[in-house]
């Protein structure tokens, strides 16, 4: 099994996911994975793009963040083997109740995003693709911001991620963002994007604006 899913009751996760369309996965990464990922990230960040603009497709919410897109990540076997792991995809299928498949867009299937300057934020949006599995590699302290916020039944909810935590979200149905950093500090995540079998995704162009030059 890829990642630490054995520690969870998958039926409980499926119930929670069906109710809220998002689940936090505390301690998803093993210590070994976290140490390894942290060692690999710096070399990959040398290919990162800096983004600072208002996204037209999402009511001009801000993107102040640093991103690495699939043109880089898909050349990294340590990422692609985890991303395409059959057991992982089966587990996500059980949790979501939909037949999960890999994302066919090789720019946004595996993304790394980093917030690292004061006021960096990934503003409110929905995604084109239905699922994101997020792995937190570097996290600010609670008082430094950089929370995941999402709307559930009209209420704003928050998820605080420690290094090694993750979450799984129905990103095309749940409105979500990452709140601005209050200081210069580092928040780095790996975003695995997934789709639903036999379901076509029609991109609105926002992913290209965010992820490419
Ligand atoms: Fe998103």
Boltz pocket constraint, residues with backbone or C-beta under 6 A from the ligand:
constraints:
  - pocket:
      binder: B
      contacts: [[A, 125], [A, 126], [A, 127], [A, 132], [A, 171], [A, 176]]
      max_distance: 6.0
